[in-house]
Structures are given as structure tokens and as C-alpha cells.
């Protein structure tokens, strides 16, 4: 039986562009994983790893025009957005190279023997080592930053782990292109090309998570797909860590004082955030709690004006378009749901932005048909729940699942510590991995303090997929007890020949 072809499709027309690959067989997945496993030794030297990451960034930049053209043809995200995303991706690769050079991520701890302690302390030396081959499942909405060269790949390589990437079917041609660029960068440092494997196809993704040489997995996508892979990872004879980003509503609370103070600004800001990238950001604000009354009405007028001026856009594929059109139609038909700007089909291949309103009291009722409004709807739509008092806000927040972000819009006085600002932050903190004040969640900075994760179903672990600490997902600690100096890894020797930051007998050394 012939292998199924993998086609590149133009989302602007729904037509096939070209065949770029075939779906991988179980044997081909096995070969890719084994090639990655054999490449581990080439990543053992941190100097080589850092140089490889920097060269990867250089090579991606050198191929920028062709990469952006290919990405736009497969995603319709536009050259400006894609050029910026590629720059972000290259910055991230170099940032991880800096982390590798510094070495603090190894968490080196040395405790010399102490017979006076109770119980006595032997000679103990601890650091972190790479897990092994990492399976990476690409996202559709960020074809660079969360795909083949994205954060999962960059952080895994920085940790010393080769990767096998399951390409997303929405940009298979770009995936092949990027993989070739990364392999070219690897070759410049004598790293085998198997260090970055690439496979296509649904069945290949299942085979990948089951492969005994795969030591961990990273995923960005839907709750349904991510949960299936998470369960498969846990059901293996040897379970493995699965770091999945599955879905997020990203609630926003607008206080009455904030709406009274700057309704027009908040409405315009919300419109810009919820329609950014045609509403296809994982941190799109999907639920907004806004006050009833005149202040809330002014906010909705601003939101209506701004959303009405938004052009129709193309989603990443026609399946997503169909799901969006059906999803907003089903939500709009619920009792007490209004649609000041009706979202839905903008044309044969496009969608139009809009928003729905509902009394917050409807969402506070557990187990009703309005629970659908508490589920993410991928695309340019948000739900504005109008509340009468703080009790309704608390009741709705208490019903929300985990999220990547949660936002509060406060007045100047509330932001200065007067009113309930601190209390609202305390209510939002258990719901999300990133809590924002007087901002909008779209836009995830690549920074050391960043956290892109949250309680389930936002993510399946407590880790982040963005920022320096994302490297921790692909490492495990090991301690050596009473090991002779001559047998220890250089990182753990007393003379610290590599000059790494570490903690010795309770004191931090640099």
C-alpha cells in the first residue's frame, strides 16, 4: 500500500499547492528516533550546543525571505507577522545558547562530608543531565515560534536532547524547509543531521509517543489531541513526561471603576487583542467580565466600533474555519445571548470578527447549557459577561478551568492599592500561569521571568514553554555519593575546571 501523500494547502483558496512529503510509516518513525538517539553524544559538549544554536539562528535569518514566503503561502498570516515571528524565534535560539554558556541551568550542588551532622552527610554532588530524545508536536498558529525551530526544539537542544518533530499538517512545506536549515547548521559543527528528525502524519504522531527511545514530549494544540497523547505517554510500559499546552480561555475582569475611567481605551484594546492574528493566539482573551450599567455600556460601544472596523480574515485552514462558524452560531443561539457584532463566515474562505454578550448570572449556574461559553472558541470572537456585583464576578471565576493568562483592568486608584485590586489579583492567581494588570495577554515575551503555562487544561505540567526555564523540562537530577574525584564529571569536581556557577556547602559560588 502506497504511503499517503502530504500536501501543502493554500488556506486562502483551500486548494492544494504541492506534495511535499509522504506520511511516515512506523519503520520510518523508528529510524528517525534511532538517528536522534545516536546523535546524543554530539550534543554532550556544551560549547558545541551553544555554537549550534547560534548557527541555527544565523542560518534561519539567512533564509528569511524564502522561509517567510513559504510560511505565508501555507498559513496566510502575512509577511509582516511572519517576519517578526521568525526574528523572535532566532532571538530565542540565541537566548538558549547564552543559557547553555552560563551553565546555571545545571543546578550544580556540592556537599562535602560532614560527620557532625545528624545524620552524617556523605560526599554528595548533584547536577542535571539530559533526558534523551524529545518528541515535539508542532502548533498550527505559530509556524516558527511553536513549530520545528520553536521553543520546544530550542530548549530541548539546549538541554542536550535531540528532537524528532511531528510536523503540523497546516505547514508541511515550511516544516521540511526549516528542518533542512537546522540540519545544515548542525553539520557546520559536526553534529549528525539526525539531531533534528521530522515526520508527517497522524499515525506517525502516535508511533512517536509510543517509541521506547523517546524520553519526553512537548505539545501545543487542542485539548482533545493533547489529552490523547498525554494519556498515551502515561500508558507506556515506561511512562514519560508530557508537557502539553492544550487550551485556554484567558479571562479578563474589568472593574466598574476602570470602565468608568477609560471605557473607550479598554474597548479598543480588547478588540485589538481578540482579533490579533484573526483571533488565533493561544492567549486570546476569550471571556471578559464587564460591569452592567452606563460604564459597561460605554465599553461595549467602543468594542463594537473597533470590531466593526476589523476586516474579515483567513484562518489557518478550512477545518478551523468551519469549526469557528459552527461554534459561534451554536453559542449565539443560547438564551439571553446577544451578538452586537455577529461573528461568523466573512466569505467563502474568510471569517468575520465579532463578540457575544450574556448576563454573568447565566455563567454562574453550574451544569447549564451556557457552559459552552466557558470553552475556548478558536478564532476572532470573545464573550462579554455583564455582571451586576462582585459576587457574580467571584461566582464566574470560581467555575473557570485553568488558563495560560488572567487579566484585570483597574482604575488608577485601584492600581495604587485602593479598592479591591489586590483581592482580584488573589482570585485570579489560582487560575493562570501569568496574571496581567492593565494590559492584554496577546504577546508572550521571551524573557527569563516569563511563564507560559498554567493549571490544566492550559498545560499538563507546571512548567513553562517560553523563557529560560523551559529548559528544565528536558533534564533530570542525578547525585553522586562518595565518588572519587577522578571519576566525577568535570562539572562536579572541586577545582571547578569549567568555571560554572554552583552551590558548595550551602554557599552560592560564581
N, C-alpha and C positions, 0 to 999 in steps of 0.2 A: 504494500500500500504506500503510495507516494506521500511524502511529508506535506502538511498543509502549508500553503504559501502565506507569507506575511506581507501585507500590502500597506504602503503609505497612502493615507487618505487625506484629501483636502477638505477640512471642515467647513469651508466657505461654500462648497458645492456638494459635498457628500460623495464626490467621485474619487475613484482610485487613481493615484498618481503613478505609482510604480511598485513592482515587487522588490522588496529589499532583502528578504531572507526567507527561511522556512522555519516552521516551529521545530524546536529541538526535541529529539527523541530522548528516551530515558538513558540510552547509551551516550548520547551527546552531552546531556547534563552531567553524567558521571565523569566523562572526560574533562569537562570544564572544571568541575570541583577538584578532581585529582591534579589537574595542572595548577590550579590555585594552591592546593596543599603543598605541591612540590616547590612553589615559589616562596614559601615562608622564610627559608634561610636567607634569601636575598634581601629581606627586609629587616634582618636581625640587627644590622648596623644602623644606629640612629642617624648618623651622618648621611648615609645613603638615603634613608627615608626622607629626611628633610630636603635633600637636594632633589629627589624625585618629585616631591610635592611642588616645589618651586618651579621645576622644569615643566611640570604638567600645567601650571598656571600660565607660564610663558607660551607654551605650545597652543593652549586654548586661545590666548589672546592673538597669536599669530594667525590662527584660523578663523578669527572672529567673523569676518564678512560671510564666509561660506556657512558657518555654523548658524548664524542668525537668519540667513536666507532659508536654510533648511528647516529651522525651528518654526519660522513664521509660516512656511508652506504647510506644515503639519499641525499647527496649533492656532493660527490666526490671532496670536497675541500681539502682533505688531513689532516692528523693528526697534522702536524706542524702548518699549518694556523689555524686550528680549536682550538688547544690548546692555541695559542696566543689570538684568539678572545674571548675565554672563560675567560682568565685572564683579558682582557680588560673589559669584562662585569662585573666581580667581582670587579674590581677596581672602576668602575662606580657606582655600588651599594654602596660601602663604601664611595665614594666621596659624594653621595647624603645624606648618613647618617650624614656626617660631616656638610653638609649644614643645615640639619634639626636641629642638635645640636646648631649650631651657631645662627640661628634664624633671620639673616638679611633678608632672603627672604620674611619675613612677612611685610617688608616695614612699620614699625610702625612710625606713626607721631602723635604727641600730640600738640595741640594748646590750651593754656589756654585762658580764656575770656580776651578780650581787648576792653573796651568801648571807648578808644581814637582812634581806627582805623576807617577808613571810607570805607565801612560801618562797624559798630561794629562787632567784631568777638566773636561768642559764644564759649563755650567749645566744641572742636571738637577732636575726637580721631579716627584715621584711621589705619586699617591693612588689611591683605588679608586672605581670607578664601577659603577652597577647593570648587571646583565647584560641585563635586559629582562623579557619576560613569563615567569612561572614557573607551570608546571603542578603542581598539588597533588593528590595522591591520598589521600583520607581513609582513616583507620583505622576499624575497627568498634568496638573496645573502649574508645575514649575519644572519645565523640561531640562533646565540646567541645575538649579539650586537644590532640587529634591529628586534628581534623576541620576543618570550614570556618573556624572562628576560631582554630585551633590554632597550634602553634609554627612550622610551615612558612609559613603565611599571615602571621603576625605578623612573623616575621623577614624575609620577602620584602618586605612593605610597608615595613618599617623601612629596608631597603636601597634603597628607591625602585623596587621591581619590582611591577607589577600582577600579579594572580594569576587563573588560571582553575582552579577546583576541580572535580575529578571526584567527585561525591557518592558516599558509600558506600551500597549498596542496603539496608543494615540500618537506616538512619535518614534516609530521604529527606525526610520531612516536616520534621524538625528542620533539615536542611541548607537547605531553602528558607526556613524561618523565620529562621535565623541570617544567611543571605545578605541578606535584606531589612533586618535590623537593621544590618549592616555598611554597606550602601548608604545607609541613612538617615544614618549617621554621616558617610559620605563627603560627602553632599550638604550637610551643615552647613558644610563647608569648601570648597565649590565644586569638589569632586573628582568627576569623572564616575562614574556607577554602574558602568560597565564595568570599573572598577578591581578589582572582585571579581566574576568570572564564575563561573557554576555550570552544569555539565552532568551529565546522568544517562546511564547505560547502559555496558555493556561495550565496545561498538563505539566509543562516544564517547571512552572512555579511550584506545583505540588511535589514533583520529584525532588526539587531543590531543597525544600524544607525538610524532607524525609532523609536526605543523604547523610550517612553516618559520619562523614568527614566535615560536614557543616557544623560549626561550633556556636553560632549565634545568628540572629536575623534582625534586620531593620526594615520597617514597612511604613509607608504613608499612603492612605487610601480610605476606602469606605469601612464602616462598621462591620458590614456583612463579610466582606472579603478578608479584612484584617482578623476578625474573630475566628474565621475558619482556619487561617494559617496559625494563629495563636494556639488554637486547640490542637492542631496537628503537631506543633512544636512541643506541646506539653505531653502529647500521647506517644511520642517516640520512645523506644526502649531506653535511650538516654536523652531525657528532656534537655532542651537548650533555651537560653534566654531569648525572648522575643520582644523587641522594642518597637511597638506599633503605635502610630498616630492614626486614630480611626474616625473621629468626628467631633464637632464642637459647635455649640450654639452661640457662644461668646456674648453673654448677656450684658446689657448696658442699663444702668439706673440713672435717671435724670431727676434730680431733686426739684421740688417746686420752686425753691429759691433760685436755682440755676436756670430753670426755664424762664422765670420772670426776669432775670437779669440779662440773658443773652439767647433768647429763643431762636432768633434768625441765624446766629452763628452755629448753634448746636444742630439745627435742622439741616443747614448746608453741609456741615461736617459729617453728619450721619449719611447724607445722600452720597457724598464723595467716597466714604469708606465702604458702604454696602454695594456700590456699583463698580468699585475699582476692579479692573480685570474682569469685567462682566460678572461680578459677584462670585468669582471662582477662587477666592482666597480662603484658606483654611481658618483664618481668624476674622472672617467677615462678621460684623455684628448682626446676628440673626434674630435677636429678641431685645426689644427696648421697652423698659418700664418708664412711662412718661405720665405726668400728672393730668388729671381731669381739670376742667376749668379753663379760664382765659389764657393762662401761661402755656398750658399744654396745647391749646388750640393754635396759638401763635407759632409754636414749634412745628406743629403739623402743617401749617400753611407754608412755612419755609421749606420743609421737607418736600411738600407737594410741588412747589415751584421748581426746586432743584432737580427732583427726579423726573419731572415732566420735560425738562430740558435735556435729559440724557438720551443719546442716540441708541437705537437698537444695536445689539452686538451678537457676535458669533460665539457659541460655546465650543468647548474643546472637541466635541463630537456630537453626532446626531442622536445617539442614545441619551446623552446627558440633556440635550435639548428636549427630547420627548419626555423624559422624566421630570424636567423642570415645568414644562407646560401642564402636564398632568398633575404634578404636585401642587402647584399654586391654584389650579382650578378646584381641586379637592378641598383645599384649605379655605378658599373663598366662599364655598357653599355652606360652611358651617354656620349655625345660628349665631347671630349677633356679631358676625364678622363683616366688616365693611372694607371696601377697596377704593380709597381716594384716588390712587393711581394704579390702574389694573395691570399687573404683571402678566406675561404670557408670551404667545407667539408674536414676533415682530414681523415675520415674513416666512418664506419657505425654509430659510436656513438660519434665521436670527431669532432672538428673543428680546422683548422689551422689559425694562426695569419697572418696578412698582413696589407698593407696600400694602400691608393689610393692617387693620386696627381691630381690637377686640377689648371688651372690658376685662380688666385684670382679674375680676372676681370669677370669670369663666375658667381661667387658668389655675386658680387656686383650688378648684374642685378636682379631687383625685379620681382617676379612673374614667373620666368622661371622654366624649368624642373630641374635645378640644385639646386633648393630649397630643394630637398630631402637630399642633402649633409649637410644641416643645421639642420637635425633632428638626434637625438640620435640613434645609432645602437648598441644594447646591445651585447657585445662580443669583441674579440680581434682585433679590427680594428680602424684606425684613418684616417682622411682625412688631407692631407697636401696641403694647398693652397699657390701657389707660387706668390708672389707679386713683382711688378716692382718698386713701390714707396710707400711713406707713405700715399698718397691719397687713394690707393687701400686698404690699411690696415684700414683706417678710414671708408671707404665705407662698407667693410665687417662687421666690428664691429657694425656699425650703424644698420645692418639688423638682428643682433642676438637677440633671446629672452633672458629671464632671466636665470641665471645659478647659480649653487652652488659655483663654483670657476671660477677664471680667472687668468691666469699666464702670466708673461713676463720674458723672458730671456734677460738679459742685459750684456753688456761688463763691465769690471772693471771700466772704465772711466764713463760709463753711470750710473752705480750703485753709483758712488761717486758724482753724481749730474751734470755731464757734459753731454750734449746732451738732448735727448727727454725723458729720463726715467720718470721724474715727469709727463710729459704730457701724456705718455702712461698709467701710473697708473690712472690718472684722467679720461681717456677714458674708462678704464676697471671697475672702481668703480661702475658706474651705472648698470653694467651688472651682478654683482655677490655679494654673501654674504661674500666670502673670496677671497682676492687678494694676489697672491703669487709672489715673486721676486726670480728668480734663484733657483727655487725648482720645485717639481712636486706635483700635488694635491692629489694623492692617499696616504692615511694615514690621518686619522682625529683624532688628539689628543683629549683626554678627559681632558679638562683644563678649568679653569674659564673664560678665554677670548675667548674661541672657539665660532665660529658661523658657524653652518651647516644649511644653508638656503639661500634663495636668491629670487630675483624677479620672478614672475610667468613666466613660469611653473615650475621653480625649486621648489618652495614651494607656498602654498596658503595663507601663512601668513607671517608676518615679523619676526617670532620667530625662534629660533634655536631648533634642536632636539638633539644636542650634547653640553655638557658643563653645568655648574651650572645653567645658566639662563633658561635652558629648563623647569625648574620647574614652571616658570611664566605662561606657557600655561594653567595650570590647577587651577589657582587661580583667584579670583576676589576681588576687594577692597570693603570695607564697612566702612562707617564712622558713629560714634555715636555722637549725638549732645545733650549736656546738660544731659547726662545720669548720674545718681547718682553713686558714686564710688563703692558702694556695689553691683551694678548690672553689672558693667563692666567686661568683660573678664580679667583674670589676666594679659594678655599681655598689656593691656591698662591702668592699674592702676598707680597712681602716684608713689607708692613705688617700682614699677617695680620688683615684687617678683621673677620673673623668670630670672632677670638679662639680658634682651635682648637688643641688640643694637637698638637705636631708635633716632628720631629727635624730640626734645622738644622745642617749641617756636623758631623754626628756627635753633637750635644748635644740632649738632650731639653728642649723648651721647653713651658711650660704657661701 
